[in-house]
Amino acid sequence: MPEVLIYTTRFCPYCIRARMLLDSKNVKYTDIRVDAQPQRRAEMEQRSKRTSVPQIFIDDYHVGGCDDLFALEAAGELNKKLGFDD
């Protein structure tokens, strides 16, 4: 199973939607709250080259934000990236 990491803030609606999608698939992920750990924001920006949350990674693959995660799901690619057998 690949490692899933998501940089979020507590009240961001896009972060909530992304977590809900991952939760619905029973995906274990590491949630790094950059509002609670502001020193991690620079790490997120360096890895993603973006300043907005959420920023989602599956192993070393940068998914992007919430819309990108849902686009992968709609294209039928998210399960493959997560290592699920369809």
N, CA, C and O atoms as a GROMACS GRO file, in nm:
protein
  344
    1MET      N    1   0.086  -0.119   0.000
    1MET     CA    2   0.000   0.000   0.000
    1MET      C    3   0.089   0.124   0.000
    1MET      O    4   0.179   0.135   0.083
    2PRO      N    5   0.066   0.216  -0.091
    2PRO     CA    6   0.149   0.337  -0.095
    2PRO      C    7   0.124   0.427   0.026
    2PRO      O    8   0.020   0.418   0.092
    3GLU      N    9   0.221   0.512   0.052
    3GLU     CA   10   0.207   0.610   0.160
    3GLU      C   11   0.132   0.732   0.106
    3GLU      O   12   0.170   0.788   0.003
    4VAL      N   13   0.027   0.771   0.175
    4VAL     CA   14  -0.051   0.888   0.136
    4VAL      C   15  -0.029   0.997   0.241
    4VAL      O   16  -0.043   0.972   0.361
    5LEU      N   17   0.005   1.115   0.194
    5LEU     CA   18   0.031   1.228   0.282
    5LEU      C   19  -0.052   1.345   0.232
    5LEU      O   20  -0.055   1.373   0.112
    6ILE      N   21  -0.117   1.413   0.323
    6ILE     CA   22  -0.200   1.528   0.285
    6ILE      C   23  -0.170   1.644   0.379
    6ILE      O   24  -0.180   1.630   0.501
    7TYR      N   25  -0.135   1.757   0.321
    7TYR     CA   26  -0.113   1.880   0.398
    7TYR      C   27  -0.246   1.954   0.399
    7TYR      O   28  -0.306   1.978   0.294
    8THR      N   29  -0.293   1.989   0.518
    8THR     CA   30  -0.426   2.050   0.532
    8THR      C   31  -0.426   2.161   0.637
    8THR      O   32  -0.327   2.187   0.704
    9THR      N   33  -0.543   2.225   0.647
    9THR     CA   34  -0.577   2.307   0.763
    9THR      C   35  -0.711   2.255   0.815
    9THR      O   36  -0.784   2.186   0.745
   10ARG      N   37  -0.740   2.290   0.937
   10ARG     CA   38  -0.857   2.231   1.004
   10ARG      C   39  -0.990   2.263   0.936
   10ARG      O   40  -1.072   2.173   0.916
   11PHE      N   41  -1.011   2.389   0.900
   11PHE     CA   42  -1.144   2.430   0.854
   11PHE      C   43  -1.155   2.449   0.703
   11PHE      O   44  -1.260   2.491   0.654
   12CYS      N   45  -1.052   2.419   0.629
   12CYS     CA   46  -1.054   2.433   0.484
   12CYS      C   47  -1.156   2.334   0.425
   12CYS      O   48  -1.141   2.213   0.445
   13PRO      N   49  -1.258   2.382   0.353
   13PRO     CA   50  -1.359   2.291   0.300
   13PRO      C   51  -1.302   2.192   0.197
   13PRO      O   52  -1.350   2.079   0.187
   14TYR      N   53  -1.201   2.234   0.122
   14TYR     CA   54  -1.139   2.143   0.025
   14TYR      C   55  -1.060   2.034   0.096
   14TYR      O   56  -1.057   1.919   0.050
   15CYS      N   57  -0.997   2.069   0.206
   15CYS     CA   58  -0.925   1.969   0.287
   15CYS      C   59  -1.023   1.867   0.342
   15CYS      O   60  -0.996   1.747   0.342
   16ILE      N   61  -1.136   1.915   0.390
   16ILE     CA   62  -1.238   1.827   0.446
   16ILE      C   63  -1.289   1.732   0.339
   16ILE      O   64  -1.304   1.612   0.364
   17ARG      N   65  -1.317   1.784   0.219
   17ARG     CA   66  -1.365   1.699   0.109
   17ARG      C   67  -1.262   1.594   0.070
   17ARG      O   68  -1.296   1.478   0.045
   18ALA      N   69  -1.135   1.634   0.063
   18ALA     CA   70  -1.030   1.539   0.026
   18ALA      C   71  -1.018   1.429   0.132
   18ALA      O   72  -1.006   1.312   0.098
   19ARG      N   73  -1.021   1.468   0.260
   19ARG     CA   74  -1.014   1.367   0.367
   19ARG      C   75  -1.135   1.275   0.361
   19ARG      O   76  -1.122   1.154   0.382
   20MET      N   77  -1.253   1.330   0.332
   20MET     CA   78  -1.374   1.247   0.324
   20MET      C   79  -1.363   1.143   0.212
   20MET      O   80  -1.404   1.029   0.231
   21LEU      N   81  -1.308   1.182   0.098
   21LEU     CA   82  -1.292   1.087  -0.012
   21LEU      C   83  -1.194   0.976   0.029
   21LEU      O   84  -1.222   0.858   0.008
   22LEU      N   85  -1.082   1.014   0.087
   22LEU     CA   86  -0.985   0.913   0.130
   22LEU      C   87  -1.045   0.824   0.239
   22LEU      O   88  -1.025   0.702   0.238
   23ASP      N   89  -1.118   0.884   0.332
   23ASP     CA   90  -1.182   0.806   0.439
   23ASP      C   91  -1.285   0.708   0.381
   23ASP      O   92  -1.297   0.595   0.429
   24SER      N   93  -1.358   0.751   0.278
   24SER     CA   94  -1.461   0.664   0.219
   24SER      C   95  -1.399   0.541   0.154
   24SER      O   96  -1.466   0.439   0.137
   25LYS      N   97  -1.271   0.552   0.119
   25LYS     CA   98  -1.200   0.440   0.059
   25LYS      C   99  -1.117   0.364   0.163
   25LYS      O  100  -1.042   0.272   0.130
   26ASN      N  101  -1.132   0.403   0.289
   26ASN     CA  102  -1.056   0.342   0.399
   26ASN      C  103  -0.905   0.350   0.377
   26ASN      O  104  -0.831   0.257   0.408
   27VAL      N  105  -0.862   0.463   0.324
   27VAL     CA  106  -0.720   0.486   0.299
   27VAL      C  107  -0.658   0.543   0.426
   27VAL      O  108  -0.708   0.641   0.483
   28LYS      N  109  -0.550   0.483   0.469
   28LYS     CA  110  -0.474   0.538   0.581
   28LYS      C  111  -0.383   0.645   0.523
   28LYS      O  112  -0.316   0.624   0.422
   29TYR      N  113  -0.381   0.760   0.588
   29TYR     CA  114  -0.299   0.870   0.539
   29TYR      C  115  -0.244   0.950   0.656
   29TYR      O  116  -0.298   0.946   0.767
   30THR      N  117  -0.136   1.020   0.629
   30THR     CA  118  -0.078   1.111   0.726
   30THR      C  119  -0.131   1.249   0.695
   30THR      O  120  -0.114   1.299   0.584
   31ASP      N  121  -0.194   1.311   0.792
   31ASP     CA  122  -0.254   1.444   0.777
   31ASP      C  123  -0.164   1.543   0.851
   31ASP      O  124  -0.158   1.542   0.974
   32ILE      N  125  -0.096   1.627   0.775
   32ILE     CA  126  -0.010   1.729   0.834
   32ILE      C  127  -0.086   1.861   0.831
   32ILE      O  128  -0.107   1.919   0.725
   33ARG      N  129  -0.125   1.906   0.948
   33ARG     CA  130  -0.203   2.030   0.961
   33ARG      C  131  -0.107   2.149   0.968
   33ARG      O  132  -0.044   2.172   1.071
   34VAL      N  133  -0.096   2.221   0.859
   34VAL     CA  134  -0.002   2.332   0.855
   34VAL      C  135  -0.049   2.452   0.937
   34VAL      O  136   0.030   2.543   0.964
   35ASP      N  137  -0.176   2.454   0.978
   35ASP     CA  138  -0.220   2.560   1.068
   35ASP      C  139  -0.174   2.530   1.211
   35ASP      O  140  -0.146   2.622   1.288
   36ALA      N  141  -0.166   2.403   1.247
   36ALA     CA  142  -0.121   2.363   1.380
   36ALA      C  143   0.031   2.348   1.387
   36ALA      O  144   0.091   2.358   1.494
   37GLN      N  145   0.093   2.324   1.270
   37GLN     CA  146   0.238   2.308   1.261
   37GLN      C  147   0.291   2.399   1.150
   37GLN      O  148   0.330   2.352   1.043
   38PRO      N  149   0.292   2.530   1.176
   38PRO     CA  150   0.327   2.624   1.069
   38PRO      C  151   0.465   2.601   1.007
   38PRO      O  152   0.488   2.638   0.892
   39GLN      N  153   0.555   2.541   1.080
   39GLN     CA  154   0.688   2.514   1.025
   39GLN      C  155   0.681   2.413   0.911
   39GLN      O  156   0.774   2.406   0.830
   40ARG      N  157   0.574   2.335   0.903
   40ARG     CA  158   0.558   2.236   0.797
   40ARG      C  159   0.508   2.298   0.666
   40ARG      O  160   0.514   2.235   0.560
   41ARG      N  161   0.458   2.422   0.673
   41ARG     CA  162   0.408   2.488   0.551
   41ARG      C  163   0.521   2.505   0.448
   41ARG      O  164   0.499   2.483   0.329
   42ALA      N  165   0.639   2.544   0.493
   42ALA     CA  166   0.753   2.560   0.401
   42ALA      C  167   0.787   2.428   0.335
   42ALA      O  168   0.819   2.424   0.216
   43GLU      N  169   0.780   2.320   0.410
   43GLU     CA  170   0.803   2.186   0.355
   43GLU      C  171   0.701   2.157   0.245
   43GLU      O  172   0.737   2.109   0.137
   44MET      N  173   0.574   2.186   0.272
   44MET     CA  174   0.467   2.164   0.175
   44MET      C  175   0.493   2.245   0.048
   44MET      O  176   0.482   2.194  -0.063
   45GLU      N  177   0.527   2.373   0.066
   45GLU     CA  178   0.549   2.460  -0.049
   45GLU      C  179   0.669   2.414  -0.132
   45GLU      O  180   0.667   2.423  -0.255
   46GLN      N  181   0.773   2.366  -0.066
   46GLN     CA  182   0.890   2.318  -0.139
   46GLN      C  183   0.857   2.192  -0.217
   46GLN      O  184   0.896   2.179  -0.333
   47ARG      N  185   0.785   2.100  -0.156
   47ARG     CA  186   0.751   1.974  -0.223
   47ARG      C  187   0.652   1.994  -0.337
   47ARG      O  188   0.668   1.935  -0.444
   48SER      N  189   0.550   2.077  -0.315
   48SER     CA  190   0.441   2.089  -0.412
   48SER      C  191   0.458   2.205  -0.510
   48SER      O  192   0.396   2.207  -0.616
   49LYS      N  193   0.542   2.301  -0.473
   49LYS     CA  194   0.556   2.426  -0.551
   49LYS      C  195   0.424   2.504  -0.552
   49LYS      O  196   0.398   2.582  -0.644
   50ARG      N  197   0.342   2.481  -0.449
   50ARG     CA  198   0.213   2.551  -0.435
   50ARG      C  199   0.199   2.599  -0.291
   50ARG      O  200   0.262   2.546  -0.200
   51THR      N  201   0.114   2.700  -0.273
   51THR     CA  202   0.094   2.755  -0.138
   51THR      C  203  -0.044   2.722  -0.080
   51THR      O  204  -0.069   2.747   0.037
   52SER      N  205  -0.132   2.666  -0.161
   52SER     CA  206  -0.269   2.638  -0.115
   52SER      C  207  -0.279   2.498  -0.056
   52SER      O  208  -0.199   2.409  -0.086
   53VAL      N  209  -0.380   2.480   0.028
   53VAL     CA  210  -0.410   2.348   0.084
   53VAL      C  211  -0.544   2.303   0.029
   53VAL      O  212  -0.627   2.386  -0.006
   54PRO      N  213  -0.566   2.173   0.021
   54PRO     CA  214  -0.472   2.067   0.055
   54PRO      C  215  -0.370   2.043  -0.056
   54PRO      O  216  -0.392   2.080  -0.171
   55GLN      N  217  -0.260   1.982  -0.017
   55GLN     CA  218  -0.163   1.929  -0.112
   55GLN      C  219  -0.149   1.781  -0.079
   55GLN      O  220  -0.119   1.745   0.034
   56ILE      N  221  -0.171   1.698  -0.179
   56ILE     CA  222  -0.183   1.554  -0.157
   56ILE      C  223  -0.073   1.481  -0.234
   56ILE      O  224  -0.047   1.509  -0.350
   57PHE      N  225  -0.010   1.387  -0.164
   57PHE     CA  226   0.094   1.304  -0.224
   57PHE      C  227   0.060   1.158  -0.204
   57PHE      O  228   0.014   1.118  -0.096
   58ILE      N  229   0.082   1.078  -0.306
   58ILE     CA  230   0.074   0.932  -0.296
   58ILE      C  231   0.216   0.886  -0.328
   58ILE      O  232   0.262   0.894  -0.442
   59ASP      N  233   0.284   0.836  -0.226
   59ASP     CA  234   0.428   0.811  -0.234
   59ASP      C  235   0.493   0.941  -0.283
   59ASP      O  236   0.472   1.046  -0.221
   60ASP      N  237   0.571   0.937  -0.389
   60ASP     CA  238   0.637   1.058  -0.438
   60ASP      C  239   0.556   1.130  -0.545
   60ASP      O  240   0.600   1.233  -0.597
   61TYR      N  241   0.438   1.076  -0.578
   61TYR     CA  242   0.354   1.137  -0.681
   61TYR      C  243   0.272   1.251  -0.620
   61TYR      O  244   0.198   1.230  -0.524
   62HIS      N  245   0.288   1.370  -0.676
   62HIS     CA  246   0.211   1.485  -0.628
   62HIS      C  247   0.078   1.489  -0.701
   62HIS      O  248   0.070   1.524  -0.819
   63VAL      N  249  -0.028   1.453  -0.629
   63VAL     CA  250  -0.163   1.455  -0.686
   63VAL      C  251  -0.203   1.598  -0.714
   63VAL      O  252  -0.257   1.629  -0.820
   64GLY      N  253  -0.177   1.686  -0.619
   64GLY     CA  254  -0.220   1.825  -0.626
   64GLY      C  255  -0.319   1.852  -0.516
   64GLY      O  256  -0.302   1.805  -0.404
   65GLY      N  257  -0.424   1.928  -0.548
   65GLY     CA  258  -0.525   1.964  -0.450
   65GLY      C  259  -0.649   1.876  -0.456
   65GLY      O  260  -0.649   1.770  -0.518
   66CYS      N  261  -0.754   1.923  -0.392
   66CYS     CA  262  -0.879   1.848  -0.383
   66CYS      C  263  -0.938   1.821  -0.522
   66CYS      O  264  -0.978   1.709  -0.551
   67ASP      N  265  -0.944   1.922  -0.607
   67ASP     CA  266  -1.000   1.904  -0.741
   67ASP      C  267  -0.921   1.800  -0.819
   67ASP      O  268  -0.978   1.721  -0.894
   68ASP      N  269  -0.789   1.800  -0.802
   68ASP     CA  270  -0.704   1.702  -0.871
   68ASP      C  271  -0.733   1.561  -0.820
   68ASP      O  272  -0.735   1.466  -0.898
   69LEU      N  273  -0.754   1.548  -0.689
   69LEU     CA  274  -0.786   1.418  -0.630
   69LEU      C  275  -0.919   1.366  -0.686
   69LEU      O  276  -0.929   1.249  -0.723
   70PHE      N  277  -1.020   1.452  -0.691
   70PHE     CA  278  -1.150   1.410  -0.743
   70PHE      C  279  -1.144   1.383  -0.894
   70PHE      O  280  -1.218   1.298  -0.944
   71ALA      N  281  -1.058   1.455  -0.966
   71ALA     CA  282  -1.041   1.427  -1.109
   71ALA      C  283  -0.980   1.289  -1.130
   71ALA      O  284  -1.020   1.217  -1.222
   72LEU      N  285  -0.884   1.252  -1.047
   72LEU     CA  286  -0.827   1.117  -1.054
   72LEU      C  287  -0.934   1.013  -1.028
   72LEU      O  288  -0.940   0.910  -1.096
   73GLU      N  289  -1.018   1.040  -0.930
   73GLU     CA  290  -1.127   0.947  -0.896
   73GLU      C  291  -1.224   0.935  -1.014
   73GLU      O  292  -1.262   0.824  -1.052
   74ALA      N  293  -1.262   1.047  -1.072
   74ALA     CA  294  -1.358   1.046  -1.183
   74ALA      C  295  -1.302   0.974  -1.306
   74ALA      O  296  -1.376   0.912  -1.381
   75ALA      N  297  -1.170   0.983  -1.324
   75ALA     CA  298  -1.106   0.917  -1.438
   75ALA      C  299  -1.078   0.769  -1.413
   75ALA      O  300  -1.030   0.698  -1.501
   76GLY      N  301  -1.111   0.723  -1.292
   76GLY     CA  302  -1.086   0.583  -1.257
   76GLY      C  303  -0.941   0.552  -1.229
   76GLY      O  304  -0.901   0.435  -1.231
   77GLU      N  305  -0.861   0.654  -1.203
   77GLU     CA  306  -0.717   0.636  -1.181
   77GLU      C  307  -0.677   0.634  -1.034
   77GLU      O  308  -0.568   0.586  -1.000
   78LEU      N  309  -0.763   0.685  -0.946
   78LEU     CA  310  -0.724   0.696  -0.805
   78LEU      C  311  -0.699   0.559  -0.742
   78LEU      O  312  -0.600   0.540  -0.672
   79ASN      N  313  -0.788   0.464  -0.766
   79ASN     CA  314  -0.770   0.332  -0.708
   79ASN      C  315  -0.638   0.268  -0.754
   79ASN      O  316  -0.571   0.201  -0.676
   80LYS      N  317  -0.602   0.290  -0.880
   80LYS     CA  318  -0.474   0.237  -0.930
   80LYS      C  319  -0.357   0.299  -0.855
   80LYS      O  320  -0.264   0.229  -0.814
   81LYS      N  321  -0.362   0.431  -0.838
   81LYS     CA  322  -0.255   0.501  -0.768
   81LYS      C  323  -0.245   0.453  -0.623
   81LYS      O  324  -0.136   0.450  -0.565
   82LEU      N  325  -0.360   0.416  -0.565
   82LEU     CA  326  -0.363   0.371  -0.426
   82LEU      C  327  -0.331   0.223  -0.412
   82LEU      O  328  -0.322   0.171  -0.300
   83GLY      N  329  -0.313   0.155  -0.525
   83GLY     CA  330  -0.277   0.014  -0.522
   83GLY      C  331  -0.392  -0.080  -0.499
   83GLY      O  332  -0.373  -0.195  -0.460
   84PHE      N  333  -0.515  -0.031  -0.524
   84PHE     CA  334  -0.634  -0.115  -0.510
   84PHE      C  335  -0.653  -0.197  -0.637
   84PHE      O  336  -0.630  -0.148  -0.747
   85ASP      N  337  -0.694  -0.320  -0.620
   85ASP     CA  338  -0.732  -0.403  -0.736
   85ASP      C  339  -0.878  -0.377  -0.765
   85ASP      O  340  -0.963  -0.393  -0.678
   86ASP      N  341  -0.907  -0.337  -0.888
   86ASP     CA  342  -1.047  -0.311  -0.924
   86ASP      C  343  -1.116  -0.437  -0.970
   86ASP      O  344  -1.234  -0.434  -1.004
   0.00000   0.00000   0.00000
